[in-house]
């Protein structure tokens, strides 16, 4: 996706995430299945903006600590920016969280390789 074509979708994703961040969640309702801020991080990674993606994933983790997709996304984004300390820490956090998960998930294999290679 070129910069000009990605500007609109990124802007709208950020606006949606800002709205969701400002929405009060009632104690008896579940949180969002896929937080908008996490989806914004996914989009930013797709268009080659890993530093911005890392910020989006980190913001998701503030509101939803230990969220597996955001931990993995933050680790991957940090790796792409060259921040190996954060990448390794978040990959390890992800692996600890997923210790009893289905080992066939590709994210687990990626995280294991990253941690083993350092």
MOPAC internal coordinates of N, CA, C and O (Angstrom, degrees):
PM7 1SCF
backbone

  N    0.0000 0     0.00 0     0.00 0    0    0    0
  C    1.4499 1     0.00 0     0.00 0    1    0    0
  C    1.5239 1   108.19 1     0.00 0    2    1    0
  O    1.2310 1   119.88 1   -53.53 1    3    2    1
  N    1.3108 1   117.84 1   126.47 1    3    2    1
  C    1.4499 1   121.79 1   179.56 1    5    3    2
  C    1.5134 1   111.53 1   -72.69 1    6    5    3
  O    1.2310 1   120.86 1   -19.23 1    7    6    5
  N    1.3298 1   115.96 1   160.77 1    7    6    5
  C    1.4609 1   119.88 1  -178.20 1    9    7    6
  C    1.5185 1   112.88 1   -57.78 1   10    9    7
  O    1.2310 1   120.43 1   135.85 1   11   10    9
  N    1.3393 1   116.78 1   -44.15 1   11   10    9
  C    1.4656 1   119.63 1  -177.22 1   13   11   10
  C    1.5271 1   111.23 1   -65.07 1   14   13   11
  O    1.2310 1   120.48 1   139.58 1   15   14   13
  N    1.3251 1   116.68 1   -40.42 1   15   14   13
  C    1.4684 1   120.05 1  -178.48 1   17   15   14
  C    1.5256 1   112.43 1   -75.86 1   18   17   15
  O    1.2310 1   120.07 1   157.74 1   19   18   17
  N    1.3253 1   117.47 1   -22.26 1   19   18   17
  C    1.4633 1   119.36 1  -177.95 1   21   19   18
  C    1.5213 1   112.71 1   -90.59 1   22   21   19
  O    1.2310 1   119.55 1   165.69 1   23   22   21
  N    1.3114 1   118.46 1   -14.31 1   23   22   21
  C    1.4646 1   121.43 1  -177.34 1   25   23   22
  C    1.5224 1   112.00 1   -59.23 1   26   25   23
  O    1.2310 1   119.83 1   132.66 1   27   26   25
  N    1.3305 1   117.94 1   -47.34 1   27   26   25
  C    1.4664 1   121.17 1  -178.75 1   29   27   26
  C    1.5109 1   113.17 1   -62.45 1   30   29   27
  O    1.2310 1   119.73 1   128.28 1   31   30   29
  N    1.3379 1   118.13 1   -51.72 1   31   30   29
  C    1.4643 1   118.91 1   179.39 1   33   31   30
  C    1.5321 1   113.05 1   -60.61 1   34   33   31
  O    1.2310 1   120.57 1   141.59 1   35   34   33
  N    1.3216 1   116.52 1   -38.41 1   35   34   33
  C    1.4702 1   118.89 1   179.32 1   37   35   34
  C    1.5269 1   110.13 1   -66.43 1   38   37   35
  O    1.2310 1   120.29 1   138.01 1   39   38   37
  N    1.3065 1   117.04 1   -41.99 1   39   38   37
  C    1.4647 1   120.88 1   177.75 1   41   39   38
  C    1.5256 1   110.47 1   -60.28 1   42   41   39
  O    1.2310 1   120.18 1   133.17 1   43   42   41
  N    1.3281 1   117.26 1   -46.83 1   43   42   41
  C    1.4683 1   120.73 1  -179.39 1   45   43   42
  C    1.5273 1   111.67 1   -65.76 1   46   45   43
  O    1.2310 1   120.02 1   141.71 1   47   46   45
  N    1.3165 1   117.58 1   -38.29 1   47   46   45
  C    1.4732 1   120.57 1   177.93 1   49   47   46
  C    1.5207 1   109.92 1   -63.15 1   50   49   47
  O    1.2310 1   120.42 1   137.34 1   51   50   49
  N    1.3155 1   116.79 1   -42.66 1   51   50   49
  C    1.4642 1   120.44 1   177.95 1   53   51   50
  C    1.5178 1   112.36 1   -63.80 1   54   53   51
  O    1.2310 1   120.74 1   138.85 1   55   54   53
  N    1.3338 1   116.19 1   -41.15 1   55   54   53
  C    1.4681 1   119.90 1   178.43 1   57   55   54
  C    1.5285 1   111.02 1   -64.83 1   58   57   55
  O    1.2310 1   120.30 1   138.79 1   59   58   57
  N    1.3191 1   117.03 1   -41.21 1   59   58   57
  C    1.4712 1   120.38 1   178.18 1   61   59   58
  C    1.5240 1   110.23 1   -63.29 1   62   61   59
  O    1.2310 1   120.67 1   138.12 1   63   62   61
  N    1.3234 1   116.33 1   -41.88 1   63   62   61
  C    1.4681 1   119.74 1   179.18 1   65   63   62
  C    1.5190 1   110.78 1   -65.45 1   66   65   63
  O    1.2310 1   119.95 1   140.04 1   67   66   65
  N    1.3383 1   117.70 1   -39.96 1   67   66   65
  C    1.4667 1   120.71 1   177.26 1   69   67   66
  C    1.5251 1   110.80 1   -61.02 1   70   69   67
  O    1.2310 1   120.37 1   137.47 1   71   70   69
  N    1.3354 1   116.90 1   -42.53 1   71   70   69
  C    1.4694 1   120.22 1   178.18 1   73   71   70
  C    1.5180 1   111.03 1   -63.22 1   74   73   71
  O    1.2310 1   120.92 1   135.25 1   75   74   73
  N    1.3377 1   115.84 1   -44.75 1   75   74   73
  C    1.4590 1   119.09 1  -179.36 1   77   75   74
  C    1.5222 1   110.81 1   -64.05 1   78   77   75
  O    1.2310 1   119.98 1   140.01 1   79   78   77
  N    1.3427 1   117.65 1   -39.99 1   79   78   77
  C    1.4655 1   121.09 1   178.98 1   81   79   78
  C    1.5269 1   111.47 1   -60.06 1   82   81   79
  O    1.2310 1   120.32 1   146.99 1   83   82   81
  N    1.3326 1   116.99 1   -33.01 1   83   82   81
  C    1.4568 1   121.02 1  -178.04 1   85   83   82
  C    1.5134 1   114.75 1   -88.68 1   86   85   83
  O    1.2310 1   120.22 1  -178.82 1   87   86   85
  N    1.3324 1   117.18 1     1.18 1   87   86   85
  C    1.4561 1   121.22 1  -178.36 1   89   87   86
  C    1.5162 1   109.66 1   -90.05 1   90   89   87
  O    1.2310 1   121.02 1   -52.67 1   91   90   89
  N    1.3128 1   115.66 1   127.33 1   91   90   89
  C    1.4603 1   120.42 1   176.79 1   93   91   90
  C    1.5188 1   110.19 1   -72.15 1   94   93   91
  O    1.2310 1   120.17 1   -47.68 1   95   94   93
  N    1.3258 1   117.27 1   132.32 1   95   94   93
  C    1.4588 1   121.91 1   176.08 1   97   95   94
  C    1.5193 1   108.21 1   -97.87 1   98   97   95
  O    1.2310 1   120.95 1   -50.57 1   99   98   97
  N    1.3119 1   115.80 1   129.43 1   99   98   97
  C    1.4611 1   119.45 1   177.52 1  101   99   98
  C    1.5260 1   108.84 1   -73.09 1  102  101   99
  O    1.2310 1   119.95 1   -34.51 1  103  102  101
  N    1.3316 1   117.70 1   145.49 1  103  102  101
  C    1.4647 1   120.51 1  -175.92 1  105  103  102
  C    1.5306 1   114.13 1   -60.40 1  106  105  103
  O    1.2310 1   119.62 1   156.78 1  107  106  105
  N    1.3199 1   118.34 1   -23.22 1  107  106  105
  C    1.4653 1   119.80 1  -176.67 1  109  107  106
  C    1.5237 1   113.43 1   -96.70 1  110  109  107
  O    1.2310 1   120.25 1   178.65 1  111  110  109
  N    1.3321 1   117.12 1    -1.35 1  111  110  109
  C    1.4630 1   119.05 1   179.43 1  113  111  110
  C    1.5251 1   109.31 1  -105.59 1  114  113  111
  O    1.2310 1   120.75 1   -31.99 1  115  114  113
  N    1.3262 1   116.18 1   148.01 1  115  114  113
  C    1.4670 1   118.11 1   178.11 1  117  115  114
  C    1.5254 1   110.49 1   -71.88 1  118  117  115
  O    1.2310 1   120.95 1   -18.51 1  119  118  117
  N    1.3093 1   115.80 1   161.49 1  119  118  117
  C    1.4565 1   120.85 1   174.72 1  121  119  118
  C    1.5184 1   109.68 1   -74.75 1  122  121  119
  O    1.2310 1   120.20 1    -2.06 1  123  122  121
  N    1.3079 1   117.22 1   177.94 1  123  122  121
  C    1.4655 1   120.03 1   179.74 1  125  123  122
  C    1.5249 1   111.15 1   -64.13 1  126  125  123
  O    1.2310 1   120.66 1   -38.12 1  127  126  125
  N    1.3230 1   116.34 1   141.88 1  127  126  125
  C    1.4592 1   120.58 1   179.32 1  129  127  126
  C    1.5272 1   109.02 1   -64.80 1  130  129  127
  O    1.2310 1   120.77 1   132.40 1  131  130  129
  N    1.3031 1   116.14 1   -47.60 1  131  130  129
  C    1.4643 1   122.42 1   174.17 1  133  131  130
  C    1.5207 1   107.50 1  -125.07 1  134  133  131
  O    1.2310 1   120.12 1   -76.83 1  135  134  133
  N    1.3150 1   117.38 1   103.17 1  135  134  133
  C    1.4656 1   118.87 1  -179.26 1  137  135  134
  C    1.5340 1   111.09 1   -59.05 1  138  137  135
  O    1.2310 1   120.90 1   -39.26 1  139  138  137
  N    1.3010 1   115.88 1   140.74 1  139  138  137
  C    1.4671 1   121.21 1  -179.31 1  141  139  138
  C    1.5192 1   111.46 1   -59.33 1  142  141  139
  O    1.2310 1   119.99 1   144.49 1  143  142  141
  N    1.3245 1   117.63 1   -35.51 1  143  142  141
  C    1.4659 1   120.74 1  -179.13 1  145  143  142
  C    1.5382 1   109.66 1   -66.00 1  146  145  143
  O    1.2310 1   120.38 1   142.76 1  147  146  145
  N    1.3169 1   116.88 1   -37.24 1  147  146  145
  C    1.4669 1   120.82 1   177.15 1  149  147  146
  C    1.5333 1   110.48 1   -66.01 1  150  149  147
  O    1.2310 1   120.74 1   137.91 1  151  150  149
  N    1.3207 1   116.20 1   -42.09 1  151  150  149
  C    1.4627 1   120.23 1   176.74 1  153  151  150
  C    1.5259 1   111.01 1   -63.98 1  154  153  151
  O    1.2310 1   120.62 1   143.89 1  155  154  153
  N    1.3175 1   116.43 1   -36.11 1  155  154  153
  C    1.4647 1   120.05 1   175.21 1  157  155  154
  C    1.5315 1   109.62 1   -61.18 1  158  157  155
  O    1.2310 1   120.37 1   137.84 1  159  158  157
  N    1.3243 1   116.90 1   -42.16 1  159  158  157
  C    1.4683 1   120.50 1   177.00 1  161  159  158
  C    1.5112 1   111.61 1   -60.09 1  162  161  159
  O    1.2310 1   120.43 1   136.78 1  163  162  161
  N    1.3317 1   116.78 1   -43.22 1  163  162  161
  C    1.4689 1   120.94 1   177.68 1  165  163  162
  C    1.5234 1   110.97 1   -59.17 1  166  165  163
  O    1.2310 1   120.78 1   134.56 1  167  166  165
  N    1.3260 1   116.12 1   -45.44 1  167  166  165
  C    1.4612 1   121.26 1  -179.59 1  169  167  166
  C    1.5277 1   110.74 1   -63.46 1  170  169  167
  O    1.2310 1   120.70 1   135.89 1  171  170  169
  N    1.3214 1   116.26 1   -44.11 1  171  170  169
  C    1.4648 1   120.17 1  -179.90 1  173  171  170
  C    1.5302 1   111.39 1   -62.71 1  174  173  171
  O    1.2310 1   120.24 1   142.39 1  175  174  173
  N    1.3250 1   117.15 1   -37.61 1  175  174  173
  C    1.4690 1   119.35 1   175.16 1  177  175  174
  C    1.5212 1   110.81 1   -63.24 1  178  177  175
  O    1.2310 1   120.83 1   137.50 1  179  178  177
  N    1.3209 1   116.03 1   -42.50 1  179  178  177
  C    1.4702 1   120.33 1  -178.87 1  181  179  178
  C    1.5231 1   112.90 1   -61.24 1  182  181  179
  O    1.2310 1   120.30 1   147.74 1  183  182  181
  N    1.3148 1   117.04 1   -32.26 1  183  182  181
  C    1.4637 1   119.79 1  -178.37 1  185  183  182
  C    1.5310 1   112.07 1   -97.16 1  186  185  183
  O    1.2310 1   120.69 1  -167.14 1  187  186  185
  N    1.3266 1   116.28 1    12.86 1  187  186  185
  C    1.4602 1   120.38 1   173.59 1  189  187  186
  C    1.5089 1   115.96 1    78.52 1  190  189  187
  O    1.2310 1   120.20 1  -146.50 1  191  190  189
  N    1.3337 1   117.23 1    33.50 1  191  190  189
  C    1.4671 1   121.52 1   178.69 1  193  191  190
  C    1.5318 1   109.73 1  -121.28 1  194  193  191
  O    1.2310 1   120.43 1  -111.49 1  195  194  193
  N    1.3432 1   116.78 1    68.51 1  195  194  193
  C    1.4597 1   119.37 1  -174.50 1  197  195  194
  C    1.5288 1   115.02 1   -65.24 1  198  197  195
  O    1.2310 1   119.38 1   148.61 1  199  198  197
  N    1.3174 1   118.80 1   -31.39 1  199  198  197
  C    1.4722 1   119.84 1   179.13 1  201  199  198
  C    1.5247 1   110.37 1   -65.33 1  202  201  199
  O    1.2310 1   120.46 1   136.13 1  203  202  201
  N    1.3329 1   116.72 1   -43.87 1  203  202  201
  C    1.4634 1   120.33 1   177.33 1  205  203  202
  C    1.5193 1   110.48 1   -67.34 1  206  205  203
  O    1.2310 1   120.27 1   142.85 1  207  206  205
  N    1.3276 1   117.09 1   -37.15 1  207  206  205
  C    1.4688 1   121.18 1   177.61 1  209  207  206
  C    1.5247 1   109.91 1   -61.80 1  210  209  207
  O    1.2310 1   120.41 1   137.24 1  211  210  209
  N    1.3241 1   116.82 1   -42.76 1  211  210  209
  C    1.4698 1   120.70 1   179.67 1  213  211  210
  C    1.5254 1   110.38 1   -58.99 1  214  213  211
  O    1.2310 1   120.52 1   138.35 1  215  214  213
  N    1.3241 1   116.61 1   -41.65 1  215  214  213
  C    1.4778 1   119.86 1   178.64 1  217  215  214
  C    1.5293 1   110.90 1   -64.04 1  218  217  215
  O    1.2310 1   120.26 1   140.95 1  219  218  217
  N    1.3299 1   117.11 1   -39.05 1  219  218  217
  C    1.4692 1   120.42 1   179.78 1  221  219  218
  C    1.5304 1   110.66 1   -66.22 1  222  221  219
  O    1.2310 1   120.57 1   135.25 1  223  222  221
  N    1.3314 1   116.52 1   -44.75 1  223  222  221
  C    1.4702 1   119.34 1   178.73 1  225  223  222
  C    1.5282 1   110.95 1   -64.37 1  226  225  223
  O    1.2310 1   120.30 1   139.24 1  227  226  225
  N    1.3239 1   117.03 1   -40.76 1  227  226  225
  C    1.4689 1   120.22 1   178.88 1  229  227  226
  C    1.5220 1   110.61 1   -62.35 1  230  229  227
  O    1.2310 1   120.24 1   140.54 1  231  230  229
  N    1.3273 1   117.15 1   -39.46 1  231  230  229
  C    1.4711 1   120.67 1   178.08 1  233  231  230
  C    1.5289 1   110.62 1   -64.79 1  234  233  231
  O    1.2310 1   120.28 1   142.41 1  235  234  233
  N    1.3190 1   117.07 1   -37.59 1  235  234  233
  C    1.4738 1   120.34 1   177.08 1  237  235  234
  C    1.5190 1   110.02 1   -62.64 1  238  237  235
  O    1.2310 1   120.66 1   138.44 1  239  238  237
  N    1.3328 1   116.35 1   -41.56 1  239  238  237
  C    1.4644 1   119.97 1  -177.59 1  241  239  238
  C    1.5263 1   112.84 1   -68.28 1  242  241  239
  O    1.2310 1   120.18 1   156.02 1  243  242  241
  N    1.3272 1   117.27 1   -23.98 1  243  242  241
  C    1.4711 1   119.91 1   175.15 1  245  243  242
  C    1.5288 1   109.28 1   -64.96 1  246  245  243
  O    1.2310 1   120.82 1   136.49 1  247  246  245
  N    1.3361 1   116.04 1   -43.51 1  247  246  245
  C    1.4664 1   120.45 1  -178.29 1  249  247  246
  C    1.5278 1   112.86 1   -83.78 1  250  249  247
  O    1.2310 1   120.33 1   151.57 1  251  250  249
  N    1.3384 1   116.97 1   -28.43 1  251  250  249
  C    1.4680 1   122.17 1  -178.15 1  253  251  250
  C    1.5248 1   109.27 1  -133.19 1  254  253  251
  O    1.2310 1   120.22 1  -103.65 1  255  254  253
  N    1.3368 1   117.18 1    76.35 1  255  254  253
  C    1.4665 1   119.86 1  -177.48 1  257  255  254
  C    1.5394 1   111.55 1   -58.80 1  258  257  255
  O    1.2310 1   121.27 1   -31.10 1  259  258  257
  N    1.3068 1   115.17 1   148.90 1  259  258  257
  C    1.4720 1   122.42 1   177.41 1  261  259  258
  C    1.5278 1   113.48 1    62.00 1  262  261  259
  O    1.2310 1   120.04 1  -151.38 1  263  262  261
  N    1.2959 1   117.52 1    28.62 1  263  262  261
  C    1.4633 1   121.22 1   176.15 1  265  263  262
  C    1.5264 1   107.70 1   -81.12 1  266  265  263
  O    1.2310 1   120.62 1   -63.01 1  267  266  265
  N    1.3324 1   116.42 1   116.99 1  267  266  265
  C    1.4604 1   122.19 1  -171.30 1  269  267  266
  C    1.5318 1   112.82 1   -56.81 1  270  269  267
  O    1.2310 1   119.60 1   131.01 1  271  270  269
  N    1.3318 1   118.36 1   -48.99 1  271  270  269
  C    1.4703 1   120.72 1  -177.93 1  273  271  270
  C    1.5200 1   111.51 1   -60.71 1  274  273  271
  O    1.2310 1   120.43 1   141.07 1  275  274  273
  N    1.3172 1   116.79 1   -38.93 1  275  274  273
  C    1.4634 1   119.89 1  -179.36 1  277  275  274
  C    1.5220 1   111.33 1   -73.65 1  278  277  275
  O    1.2310 1   119.94 1   142.84 1  279  278  277
  N    1.3251 1   117.72 1   -37.16 1  279  278  277
  C    1.4656 1   119.85 1   175.52 1  281  279  278
  C    1.5215 1   110.69 1   -61.00 1  282  281  279
  O    1.2310 1   120.83 1   133.04 1  283  282  281
  N    1.3326 1   116.02 1   -46.96 1  283  282  281
  C    1.4552 1   119.73 1   179.69 1  285  283  282
  C    1.5288 1   110.30 1   -65.29 1  286  285  283
  O    1.2310 1   120.19 1   136.42 1  287  286  285
  N    1.3291 1   117.24 1   -43.58 1  287  286  285
  C    1.4621 1   120.74 1   179.84 1  289  287  286
  C    1.5178 1   112.02 1   -61.33 1  290  289  287
  O    1.2310 1   120.50 1   137.42 1  291  290  289
  N    1.3325 1   116.65 1   -42.58 1  291  290  289
  C    1.4637 1   120.60 1   178.45 1  293  291  290
  C    1.5278 1   110.07 1   -64.52 1  294  293  291
  O    1.2310 1   120.17 1   137.10 1  295  294  293
  N    1.3318 1   117.28 1   -42.90 1  295  294  293
  C    1.4661 1   120.67 1   178.65 1  297  295  294
  C    1.5207 1   110.77 1   -60.40 1  298  297  295
  O    1.2310 1   120.70 1   133.03 1  299  298  297
  N    1.3250 1   116.27 1   -46.97 1  299  298  297
  C    1.4632 1   120.95 1  -178.84 1  301  299  298
  C    1.5333 1   111.13 1   -64.51 1  302  301  299
  O    1.2310 1   120.43 1   135.63 1  303  302  301
  N    1.3274 1   116.78 1   -44.37 1  303  302  301
  C    1.4616 1   120.61 1   179.09 1  305  303  302
  C    1.5301 1   110.54 1   -62.95 1  306  305  303
  O    1.2310 1   120.62 1   137.27 1  307  306  305
  N    1.3197 1   116.43 1   -42.73 1  307  306  305
  C    1.4686 1   120.12 1   178.64 1  309  307  306
  C    1.5283 1   110.56 1   -62.18 1  310  309  307
  O    1.2310 1   120.54 1   138.92 1  311  310  309
  N    1.3234 1   116.57 1   -41.08 1  311  310  309
  C    1.4611 1   120.63 1   177.82 1  313  311  310
  C    1.5329 1   110.25 1   -60.35 1  314  313  311
  O    1.2310 1   120.29 1   136.76 1  315  314  313
  N    1.3150 1   117.05 1   -43.24 1  315  314  313
  C    1.4620 1   121.14 1  -179.53 1  317  315  314
  C    1.5189 1   112.68 1   -65.34 1  318  317  315
  O    1.2310 1   119.99 1   151.83 1  319  318  317
  N    1.3216 1   117.63 1   -28.17 1  319  318  317
  C    1.4660 1   120.87 1   178.81 1  321  319  318
  C    1.5213 1   111.86 1   -87.93 1  322  321  319
  O    1.2310 1   120.31 1   174.05 1  323  322  321
  N    1.3272 1   117.01 1    -5.95 1  323  322  321
  C    1.4566 1   120.34 1  -179.53 1  325  323  322
  C    1.5138 1   114.18 1    89.63 1  326  325  323
  O    1.2310 1   119.83 1  -174.61 1  327  326  325
  N    1.3202 1   117.92 1     5.39 1  327  326  325
  C    1.4678 1   122.23 1   177.91 1  329  327  326
  C    1.5257 1   108.11 1   -85.50 1  330  329  327
  O    1.2310 1   121.06 1  -101.89 1  331  330  329
  N    1.3231 1   115.57 1    78.11 1  331  330  329
  C    1.4609 1   119.98 1  -173.86 1  333  331  330
  C    1.5206 1   112.89 1   -69.80 1  334  333  331
  O    1.2310 1   119.38 1   151.81 1  335  334  333
  N    1.3180 1   118.78 1   -28.19 1  335  334  333
  C    1.4669 1   120.27 1   178.35 1  337  335  334
  C    1.5295 1   110.02 1   -62.89 1  338  337  335
  O    1.2310 1   120.66 1   132.06 1  339  338  337
  N    1.3353 1   116.34 1   -47.94 1  339  338  337
  C    1.4677 1   119.92 1   177.96 1  341  339  338
  C    1.5174 1   110.66 1   -66.46 1  342  341  339
  O    1.2310 1   120.39 1   136.80 1  343  342  341
  N    1.3311 1   116.86 1   -43.20 1  343  342  341
  C    1.4636 1   120.61 1  -179.48 1  345  343  342
  C    1.5163 1   110.84 1   -57.11 1  346  345  343
  O    1.2310 1   120.20 1   129.58 1  347  346  345
  N    1.3147 1   117.22 1   -50.42 1  347  346  345
  C    1.4697 1   120.06 1  -178.13 1  349  347  346
  C    1.5243 1   111.69 1   -65.42 1  350  349  347
  O    1.2310 1   120.19 1   139.55 1  351  350  349
  N    1.3263 1   117.24 1   -40.45 1  351  350  349
  C    1.4676 1   120.59 1   179.29 1  353  351  350
  C    1.5238 1   110.63 1   -62.76 1  354  353  351
  O    1.2310 1   120.16 1   136.28 1  355  354  353
  N    1.3240 1   117.29 1   -43.72 1  355  354  353
  C    1.4652 1   120.31 1  -177.84 1  357  355  354
  C    1.5266 1   111.40 1   -74.64 1  358  357  355
  O    1.2310 1   119.85 1   144.05 1  359  358  357
  N    1.3506 1   117.88 1   -35.95 1  359  358  357
  C    1.4663 1   119.17 1   174.39 1  361  359  358
  C    1.5303 1   109.54 1   -61.27 1  362  361  359
  O    1.2310 1   120.12 1   137.95 1  363  362  361
  N    1.3443 1   117.37 1   -42.05 1  363  362  361
  C    1.4618 1   120.33 1   179.68 1  365  363  362
  C    1.5309 1   110.88 1   -65.71 1  366  365  363
  O    1.2310 1   120.50 1   138.86 1  367  366  365
  N    1.3144 1   116.64 1   -41.14 1  367  366  365
  C    1.4694 1   121.20 1   177.02 1  369  367  366
  C    1.5306 1   110.09 1   -60.56 1  370  369  367
  O    1.2310 1   120.99 1   136.48 1  371  370  369
  N    1.3254 1   115.72 1   -43.52 1  371  370  369
  C    1.4607 1   121.98 1   177.72 1  373  371  370
  C    1.5242 1   110.52 1   -60.66 1  374  373  371
  O    1.2310 1   120.16 1   133.56 1  375  374  373
  N    1.3304 1   117.30 1   -46.44 1  375  374  373
  C    1.4699 1   120.82 1  -179.48 1  377  375  374
  C    1.5267 1   111.54 1   -64.26 1  378  377  375
  O    1.2310 1   120.30 1   141.18 1  379  378  377
  N    1.3182 1   117.03 1   -38.82 1  379  378  377
  C    1.4682 1   120.16 1   177.24 1  381  379  378
  C    1.5233 1   110.31 1   -62.77 1  382  381  379
  O    1.2310 1   120.84 1   135.44 1  383  382  381
  N    1.3226 1   115.99 1   -44.56 1  383  382  381
  C    1.4663 1   121.07 1   179.05 1  385  383  382
  C    1.5288 1   111.29 1   -63.06 1  386  385  383
  O    1.2310 1   120.46 1   143.59 1  387  386  385
  N    1.3285 1   116.73 1   -36.41 1  387  386  385
  C    1.4600 1   121.69 1  -175.04 1  389  387  386
  C    1.5317 1   112.90 1   -95.87 1  390  389  387
  O    1.2310 1   119.66 1  -164.60 1  391  390  389
  N    1.3145 1   118.26 1    15.40 1  391  390  389
  C    1.4648 1   122.45 1  -174.77 1  393  391  390
  C    1.5300 1   113.19 1   -54.05 1  394  393  391
  O    1.2310 1   119.82 1   145.75 1  395  394  393
  N    1.3124 1   117.94 1   -34.25 1  395  394  393
  C    1.4672 1   121.04 1  -178.42 1  397  395  394
  C    1.5259 1   112.66 1  -105.12 1  398  397  395
  O    1.2310 1   120.76 1  -167.04 1  399  398  397
  N    1.3277 1   116.15 1    12.96 1  399  398  397
  C    1.4686 1   120.53 1  -177.79 1  401  399  398
  C    1.5192 1   110.42 1   -83.90 1  402  401  399
  O    1.2310 1   121.76 1   -10.10 1  403  402  401
  N    1.3189 1   114.25 1   169.90 1  403  402  401
  C    1.4584 1   121.34 1   175.02 1  405  403  402
  C    1.5278 1   108.56 1   -59.23 1  406  405  403
  O    1.2310 1   120.20 1   -62.95 1  407  406  405
  N    1.3191 1   117.21 1   117.05 1  407  406  405
  C    1.4580 1   121.83 1  -176.81 1  409  407  406
  C    1.5108 1   113.88 1   -68.42 1  410  409  407
  O    1.2310 1   119.25 1   170.13 1  411  410  409
  N    1.3301 1   119.04 1    -9.87 1  411  410  409
  C    1.4463 1   122.01 1  -178.45 1  413  411  410
  C    1.5174 1   114.53 1   -80.78 1  414  413  411
  O    1.2310 1   120.01 1   177.40 1  415  414  413
  N    1.3167 1   117.58 1    -2.60 1  415  414  413
  C    1.4691 1   119.63 1  -179.64 1  417  415  414
  C    1.5232 1   109.88 1   -68.55 1  418  417  415
  O    1.2310 1   119.75 1   -49.38 1  419  418  417
  N    1.3247 1   118.09 1   130.62 1  419  418  417
  C    1.4669 1   120.35 1  -178.06 1  421  419  418
  C    1.5259 1   113.53 1   -59.96 1  422  421  419
  O    1.2310 1   119.97 1   147.88 1  423  422  421
  N    1.3268 1   117.67 1   -32.12 1  423  422  421
  C    1.4619 1   120.58 1   179.97 1  425  423  422
  C    1.5272 1   110.97 1   -62.64 1  426  425  423
  O    1.2310 1   120.61 1   143.40 1  427  426  425
  N    1.3270 1   116.44 1   -36.60 1  427  426  425
  C    1.4606 1   120.48 1   179.84 1  429  427  426
  C    1.5284 1   109.73 1   -65.27 1  430  429  427
  O    1.2310 1   120.36 1   136.01 1  431  430  429
  N    1.3234 1   116.92 1   -43.99 1  431  430  429
  C    1.4686 1   120.62 1   179.03 1  433  431  430
  C    1.5293 1   110.79 1   -62.61 1  434  433  431
  O    1.2310 1   120.15 1   138.39 1  435  434  433
  N    1.3214 1   117.32 1   -41.61 1  435  434  433
  C    1.4695 1   121.22 1   178.94 1  437  435  434
  C    1.5216 1   110.17 1   -62.88 1  438  437  435
  O    1.2310 1   120.26 1   134.09 1  439  438  437
  N    1.3268 1   117.10 1   -45.91 1  439  438  437
  C    1.4540 1   121.60 1  -179.82 1  441  439  438
  C    1.5312 1   111.12 1   -63.75 1  442  441  439
  O    1.2310 1   120.23 1   137.80 1  443  442  441
  N    1.3333 1   117.17 1   -42.20 1  443  442  441
  C    1.4703 1   120.36 1   178.96 1  445  443  442
  C    1.5191 1   110.79 1   -62.29 1  446  445  443
  O    1.2310 1   120.32 1   136.49 1  447  446  445
  N    1.3266 1   116.99 1   -43.51 1  447  446  445
  C    1.4755 1   119.54 1   178.49 1  449  447  446
  C    1.5275 1   111.29 1   -62.60 1  450  449  447
  O    1.2310 1   120.48 1   137.81 1  451  450  449
  N    1.3086 1   116.70 1   -42.19 1  451  450  449
  C    1.4718 1   120.47 1  -179.11 1  453  451  450
  C    1.5262 1   111.12 1   -62.75 1  454  453  451
  O    1.2310 1   120.73 1   135.02 1  455  454  453
  N    1.3248 1   116.22 1   -44.98 1  455  454  453
  C    1.4665 1   120.24 1  -179.14 1  457  455  454
  C    1.5210 1   110.59 1   -68.49 1  458  457  455
  O    1.2310 1   120.01 1   139.79 1  459  458  457
  N    1.3359 1   117.58 1   -40.21 1  459  458  457
  C    1.4604 1   121.60 1  -178.99 1  461  459  458
  C    1.5257 1   112.51 1   -68.24 1  462  461  459
  O    1.2310 1   120.35 1   151.40 1  463  462  461
  N    1.3219 1   116.93 1   -28.60 1  463  462  461
  C    1.4606 1   120.35 1  -176.47 1  465  463  462
  C    1.5321 1   112.78 1   -79.62 1  466  465  463
  O    1.2310 1   119.74 1   172.43 1  467  466  465
  N    1.2966 1   118.10 1    -7.57 1  467  466  465
  C    1.4766 1   121.04 1  -178.68 1  469  467  466
  C    1.4714 1   111.15 1  -107.84 1  470  469  467
  O    1.2310 1   120.10 1   180.00 1  471  470  469

